[in-house]
Amino acid sequence: MKIAEALSLRTDARRRVDQLRARITANARYQEGEEPTESSADLLVEAERALDELETWIARINRTNAVVDLGADGTMTAALARRDVLRLRHALLTSAADAAAGTGFRQLRSELRQLTSLPVRELRSRADDVARELRELDVRIQQANWMHDLLD
């Protein structure tokens, strides 16, 4: 099984846990004289099994990511950390540029003039560079997900 397939199964397991939690919550209390539509106790047992399955997928994926070598990007774990930071950096630069540009701000003639303290053009250019780097790294990660087998 490839890493990408395991990631999909992990997502399914997480979604299943979320759905079971909602069903448990909806059926945990009911009015006297009525019956709940589902047994919360049975759902709780099912949720425990789903959580065990999720834990297994997470452990196997993490174990695999720690040893998969992406060359210049290091291990898969290092590349994923880099991708997370690139996403945060892009959001930071974009937010700073938007704030400096006055996006969503309307100034009346009677108000004092607003000035920017940041170079908007430079921030947007840096954000574009980070976005490009992020896209390229993401492609390499996705490619590796379909090339490497999941460890037991």
Protein Blocks (a to p, Z undefined) as FASTA:
>chain_A
ZZklmmmmmmmmmmmmmmmmmmmmmmmpccehiacfbdfklmmmmmmmmmmmmmmmmmmm
mmmmmmmcghjnopfklmmmmmmmmmmmmmmmmmmmmmmnopoiacdfkbccdddfbdfk
lmmmmmmmmmmmmmmmmmmmmmmmmmpccdZZ
